[in-house]
Structure formats: C-alpha cells, structure tokens
Amino acid sequence: MKYSSCCPKCQNTEIAVVAGGGFKGNLYNTITFGFSTVYLTRYVCTVCGFTENYVDDSEDLQKMKDKFCNPGKDSEFV
C-alpha cells in the first residue's frame, strides 16, 4: 500500500498513513533492542482495516539488518 496507494485485499484507494514516533501518536508501534528504537509507519486501509508496517529510515533499516540478519553470537538470526 505504501507504493501502490491501493489495498491488496479490497482495492480501496483511501489509505490512512500513521507516522511512527512517540510524538506522532504511534509510540507503541516500534521495535526496540538495546538502547535503539525503530519506529514503524503504518498504512491502514480505511475500508477493510488491512494494515502494513514499514521502516522508513535507511539508518533504522541498517540497524535491523545488523541486529537480526547477521548470524553470530549476539544475533537473533533465524
């Protein structure tokens, strides 16, 4: 929905965007590890309620990659 502006479930084109961050009403839609917090932006279909979450900041994406995608003793790689 982020790129198509269309719900993949019902094809509605009215998509609500809820920005991430503690001061943007989206404090609890986060990923935390250590002293880092990654905020997710929500895209919500206003008809069926289907929701997608995205990490919009490239630095936050790198943090996620470093923490969760690199096998090692401190990784949570699956």
C-alpha positions as CSV (number, residue, x, y, z in Angstrom):
1,M,0.0,0.0,0.0
2,K,3.0,2.3,0.6
3,Y,3.9,2.3,-3.1
4,S,0.6,1.4,-4.8
5,S,-1.8,3.5,-2.6
6,C,-4.2,0.6,-3.1
7,C,-5.3,-2.1,-0.6
8,P,-4.3,-5.5,-1.9
9,K,-7.3,-7.1,-0.1
10,C,-10.2,-4.9,-1.2
11,Q,-8.6,-2.5,-3.8
12,N,-9.7,0.6,-1.8
13,T,-7.6,3.6,-2.6
14,E,-8.2,5.6,0.6
15,I,-5.2,4.6,2.8
16,A,-4.5,6.2,6.2
17,V,-0.8,6.8,7.0
18,V,0.1,6.9,10.6
19,A,3.7,8.1,11.0
20,G,6.0,6.4,13.6
21,G,7.4,8.1,16.6
22,G,6.5,8.9,20.2
23,F,5.3,12.4,19.3
24,K,3.2,11.3,16.3
25,G,0.7,9.1,18.0
26,N,2.4,5.9,17.2
27,L,4.6,5.2,20.2
28,Y,3.7,1.6,20.6
29,N,4.3,0.5,17.0
30,T,8.0,0.2,17.5
31,I,10.9,-2.3,17.5
32,T,13.3,-1.9,20.4
33,F,16.6,-3.6,21.1
34,G,19.3,-2.3,23.5
35,F,19.1,1.5,23.5
36,S,17.8,1.7,20.0
37,T,14.2,2.2,18.9
38,V,13.0,1.7,15.4
39,Y,9.7,3.4,14.5
40,L,7.3,1.8,12.1
41,T,4.9,3.8,9.8
42,R,1.5,2.2,9.4
43,Y,-0.5,2.1,6.2
44,V,-4.2,1.2,7.0
45,C,-7.0,0.5,4.6
46,T,-10.0,2.7,5.7
47,V,-12.5,0.1,4.4
48,C,-11.3,-3.4,5.4
49,G,-8.7,-2.5,8.1
50,F,-5.8,-4.3,6.4
51,T,-2.5,-2.9,7.7
52,E,1.1,-2.8,6.6
53,N,4.1,-1.6,8.6
54,Y,7.2,-0.1,7.2
55,V,10.6,1.1,8.5
56,D,11.1,4.3,6.5
57,D,14.5,5.4,7.8
58,S,17.5,3.8,6.0
59,E,19.7,4.1,9.1
60,D,17.0,2.2,11.1
61,L,16.9,-0.5,8.3
62,Q,20.7,-0.9,8.7
63,K,20.2,-1.3,12.5
64,M,17.7,-4.0,11.9
65,K,20.0,-5.8,9.4
66,D,22.9,-5.6,11.7
67,K,21.0,-7.0,14.7
68,F,18.7,-9.6,13.1
69,C,20.1,-10.7,9.8
70,N,23.8,-11.4,10.6
71,P,24.4,-14.8,12.1
72,G,26.6,-14.5,15.2
73,K,26.6,-14.8,19.0
74,D,24.6,-11.6,19.5
75,S,22.3,-12.1,16.6
76,E,18.7,-13.2,16.7
77,F,19.1,-14.6,13.2
78,V,16.7,-17.4,12.4
